[in-house]
């Protein structure tokens, strides 16, 4: 991630101390590297990475339902949530 050395250093420190929050929301302009940052966090934390390109109510419900069955740390990535319905 070009130009983000300080951010990555901060994240690395949080991960090294086992203090990364259980939930996080990454916000930024289109093309700012949000998905890349999420991938970096998952890789460095040894989380399983799953990308959800569909923000439909059914998909969100399925992810929530399946999340209760997951035994290893997992990162669920939803994109374009500004256009997500209120029900989702």
Steps between C-alpha positions, in 0.01 A plus 500: 500500500688796366525794738345318795808389694385665824154344476644155435748544785214589736295202386800269537545620860135444584511151349828414675344590836185296425294817531335512159128565555249229440309718255624781280365718224736634237375814329645695211452635153466259207841370401667599828606145586237391751481145369880479479526620861244241613697232319821616669338488845365150436832373370700643789247376757469152348127555451308314234401751231158490337377760256126559460435691178121483546338718766152355471294426809525126433879511473539702821267264686694198370833652612361573846355149527824337383717719724364326808640170370852628425764390749799689358543878470332612180487832318179574307540777246198680359550765235280785382306502827387858436250343262398222739133489593393582853376143544844362414 
